[in-house]
């Protein structure tokens, strides 16, 4: 039943939706899962979603297997990249001089001690969806800090910790 719903949402005939991969799950469900995972990691990193690679009406089993492989590779690549923010060591050093990742001590939240204005500016989607930074994962906090860094703020929002880490 779910395969039919997925097939309709992806515009693929129901017969193709029943083609199963080695896991025993329909290929279209697997494609949809890998697409969702890719996009989740892209959101964490603040990147636009990948658009290419939708199954087309009349897709053959072979093309669905190829498409599943493409999305699986994209998901794995996005996951690996998301787990290695460009300045990960710097954020971990700053965190060592700031609060716990789940620090609720207003007016600063999380392991990088972000105030609400900072969270609204660089992590608004996370703030809306999960609340303040103390509810975000360490990776999400680091990627929000990366967004501030890319926007030209540098390490200046953490002047004391950044100085102790040799970043300023």
Buried (B, 14 or more C-beta within 10 A) or exposed (E): EEBEBBBEEBEBEEEBBEBBBEEEEBBBBBBBBBBEBBBBBBBBBBBEEBEEBEBEEEBEEEBBBEBBEBBBEBBBEBBEBBEEBBBBEBBBBBBEBBBEBBBBEEEBBBBBBBBBEBBEBBBEEBBEEBEBBBBBBBBBBBBBBBBBBEEEBEBEBBEEBBEBBEBE
